[in-house]
Amino acid sequence: MDIQSLLAELKHERDRIEQAISALEGLGKGGRTTAKGRKGRRHMSAEARARISAAMKKRWAARKKAA
């Protein structure tokens, strides 16, 4: 597996885990919470989207070749 795509997947998973932790911590306080300092959705640059797209296409080609 390509290192760049692996890093992108791990960073995405880390962001999801951080959001889940923040939400659970907020439940203990009894109030509504939002992500620390973030408002709205995060946006990915066109360059990052292109990198991830290329990595996924490479991964899919490898899986198809193996099958």
N, C-alpha and C positions, 0 to 999 in steps of 0.2 A: 504494500500500500504506500502511496505517495506521502511523504512526511508533511507536506503543506496541507493536504486534505485532512490528514489525521489531526494536525494542529487546529485547523478550522473547526472540526467536529468537537474536539475537546474544549475549545473556547466557548462554543455554543452551549455545550452541556454545562460548563462552569457557570455561565450566565443564568441558565435555567435553575441550577441548584441555588445560586445566590438569591434569586427572586423567591424561590420556595422557602428558603430560610428566613428571609425578611418577612414574608407573609405569616409564617408560623410564629415568629417573634412578636409580631403585631397582635396575634390572637391572645397572647398572654397579657398584653397591656390593656386589652379591652377596647382599643380604638382602631380606626381604619388607618392603614398604612399605604405608602407608595414606596417605590424603589428609591433608595437613597439618592437624592439630587437629580433624579431622572424624571422628565415629564414627556409623555408620549412614547412613541416607538423609536428605537435606534435605527439609524439608516446605514446601509453599507455602501461604500464607494463603488463606482463602476469598475474600477480596477480590481477590487476585492471580489466582486461578483464574477468577473471574467476569470480570475484565478481559480475560484471555487468551481465554476462551470467546467473549466478545462480539466481540473483534477477529477471531477465526477465522471466526465466523459471517458477519461483514461481508465478510471476504476470500472465503469460499466463495460468497456471494451475488454478489459482483462477478465472480468467475470464471464462475459459471453464467449471468449476464446477458451476458457477453462471448461465450459459446459459442453 
